[in-house]
């Protein structure tokens, strides 16, 4: 992967994270969804700001690791898997809302 493609994938990962956090919080407030990830549920019970901080910290830490080791094949594969998994998970969540 070129540096440019890594940057695009990292950007996509962060944007998906922001969209996921936003949609999750709105849907929970509307009572049409609940957080099923036990770790994120723990932080959500502490407050929305803790939920957001935990969610962003996790993804930004992963982004740092992917960037730091971007020349390594394992990091490149991991980044691709992370983006595809997040896209699939977010798509599934949105489809379930319909």
C-alpha positions in Angstrom: 0.0 0.0 0.0 1.2 3.5 -0.8 1.3 6.2 1.9 -1.6 7.8 0.1 -3.8 4.7 0.2 -3.0 4.2 3.9 -4.0 7.8 4.7 -7.3 7.3 2.8 -8.0 4.0 4.6 -7.2 5.7 8.0 -9.4 8.6 7.1 -12.2 6.3 6.2 -11.8 4.4 9.5 -12.0 7.7 11.5 -15.1 8.9 9.5 -16.8 5.5 10.0 -16.1 5.7 13.7 -17.6 9.2 14.0 -20.7 8.1 12.0 -21.0 5.0 14.1 -20.8 6.9 17.4 -23.3 9.6 16.2 -25.9 7.1 14.9 -25.5 4.9 18.0 -26.1 7.8 20.4 -29.1 9.1 18.4 -30.7 5.7 18.2 -30.1 5.0 21.8 -31.7 8.4 22.7 -34.7 7.6 20.5 -35.0 4.2 22.2 -34.7 2.2 19.0 -31.3 0.6 19.7 -29.0 -0.4 22.5 -25.3 -0.8 22.8 -24.4 -4.5 22.7 -20.6 -4.2 23.0 -20.1 -4.8 26.8 -17.0 -2.6 26.9 -18.7 0.3 25.1 -21.9 -0.3 27.2 -19.8 0.2 30.3 -18.5 3.5 29.1 -22.0 4.6 27.9 -23.4 3.9 31.4 -20.7 6.3 32.7 -21.9 9.0 30.3 -21.9 10.0 26.7 -18.6 11.8 26.9 -16.9 8.7 28.2 -18.5 6.6 25.5 -17.2 9.0 22.8 -13.7 9.3 24.4 -13.4 5.5 24.6 -14.6 5.0 21.0 -12.3 7.6 19.6 -9.4 6.5 21.7 -9.7 3.0 20.5 -9.9 3.9 16.8 -7.2 6.6 17.0 -4.8 4.2 18.8 -5.4 1.6 16.1 -4.9 4.3 13.4 -1.5 5.2 15.0 -0.4 1.6 15.1 -1.5 1.1 11.5 0.4 4.2 10.4 3.5 3.4 12.5 3.8 -0.1 10.9 2.4 0.8 7.5 5.3 -0.8 5.7 4.6 -4.1 7.4 2.4 -6.6 5.5 0.5 -7.5 8.7 -0.4 -3.9 9.3 -1.6 -3.4 5.7 -3.8 -6.5 6.0 -5.1 -5.5 9.4 -6.0 -2.0 8.1 -7.9 -3.5 5.2 -9.7 -5.9 7.5 -10.6 -3.1 9.9 -12.0 -0.9 7.2 -14.0 -3.7 5.6 -15.3 -5.0 9.0 -16.3 -1.5 10.0 -18.1 -0.9 6.7 -20.0 -4.2 7.0 -20.9 -3.6 10.7 -22.1 -0.1 10.1 -24.0 -1.1 7.0 -25.7 -4.0 8.9 -26.6 -1.6 11.7 -28.1 0.9 9.3 -30.1 -1.8 7.4 -31.4 -3.1 10.7 -32.8 0.4 11.5 -34.9 0.3 8.3 
